Amino acid sequence: MKKAIQNFEDLNIWQRGRELVGLIYELTKKRDFLKDYSLIDQIRRSSISVMSNIAEGFERGSNKEFIQFLYIAKGSCGEVRSQLYVALDQRYVSEGDFSKTKEFCLKISGMINNLISYLKTSNIKGAKHKITV
């Protein structure tokens, strides 16, 4: 039996976003990466943006707004992937770490896309639209 989603922390997609942040922080703590402060800041901010926009969209209370923030999260996930290429080209990360993290980003992007598709066709409009008597 599935647990009802009550908070953004219950969302599998948010949990994967949190894992992405952990992966990025681990990568950016490596010796070669440490000398590039602006890339560290940018890739960390991008990864944080993924989980933050999922949370903010959920908390808005309507599917329309949630979808909008999911698109932003998906864009941030693409930004992380792009920045990973910079890290790879500068030899801050190994091919293995690059591939693993890039694949994880692609998985999250797919999950976000699936959630957007579901919300677009759902009859549930969000907590903001519940009728109270």
N, C-alpha and C positions, 0 to 999 in steps of 0.2 A: 504494500500500500504506500503510495506516494505521500510525502508530507506537504501540506499546503504551504504555499509561499506567503509569508507574512511580512518579511523584511528583505531588503536587498541582499543581506548576507546569506539568505536561503537560496539565492539564485546560483545555479551551477556556473553560469557565465561570469558572474562577479567573482566567484571563487577561483576560476581559471585566470581571470584578470589579476587577481592578487598573486597567484603563482608566477605570472609573467613578471610582475614587479620584482619578486624575489630572484628570478633568473637574471634579470637585468642588473640588479644590484650586485649579485655575485660576479657577473661578467665584468662590471665596471670597477670592481675592487682589485682586479688583476694588475700586476706591476706595470705592464706596458700601457694599459689603458689609463692609468692614474695621471699621466702627464698631459692628457687632453681634457682639461677642465670643461671646456664649452661642450664637447661631445658628450661627456659624462652627464652634464646638467641636462642637455637636450633629450638624450635617450631615456634618462630617468623620468623626466617630466612627461614625455610621451607615454611611457608605460603606465605611469600613475594616472594619466588622463583616461586611459582605457577603463580602469576600474572605477574611477571617480565619476565619469560620465554615465556609466551603467547605474551607479548608485543614485546620482542626482536625477536621472530620468525616471527611475523607479519611484523615487520620493515625490515627484511632481504630481502623481496621482491620476494621470490620464494616458491612455495609449498613444494619443497623438504626440504628446510631449516626450513620452518614453521613447517612441520611435525616433524622434528628432535627436535625442541624446545618444541613442544607440548608433545612429549614423556618425555622430561625432566620435564615439568610441571606436568605431570601425576605421575611421580615418586616422585616428591616433595609432591604431594597431599597424596600419600601413606605414605610418611615419616611423615607428619602431623598426619595421623591416628595412626601410630605406637607410636608416641610420646604422643598422647592422652591417650593411654593405660597406659603409664608410669604415667601420671598425675592422671589417675583414680586409679591405684594401690597405689599411694602415698597419695591418698585422697585429692589431690589438687583441683579436680573438682567433682561435684556431678554426679550421674548416669544420671540424666536428661540432664545436660550440655554436658556430654560425648556423650550420644546418639544423641542429636541434632546436635552437631558439626561433629560427625562421619558420620551421614547420609548426612549432607551437603557436606562433603568431597567425599562421594561415588557418590553423584549427580554430582559434578564437574568432577570427574574422568570419569563418563559416558558421560558427555557432551564433554569432551576432546576426548574421544574415538570415539564418533560420528563424531566430526569435522575431526579427522584423517582419518576416513573411507571415508568421503565425499571428502576430499582433494586428497586422493589416486585415486579416480575415476573421479575427475573433469578434464574437458578439459582446464580449466583456469590454467595457470602455474605461475601466479604471476606477479606483476608489473615489476620485473626485466627482464621479457621476452617479454614485449610489444614491438612491432615494431613501431618505429617512422620514419616518412618520412621527 
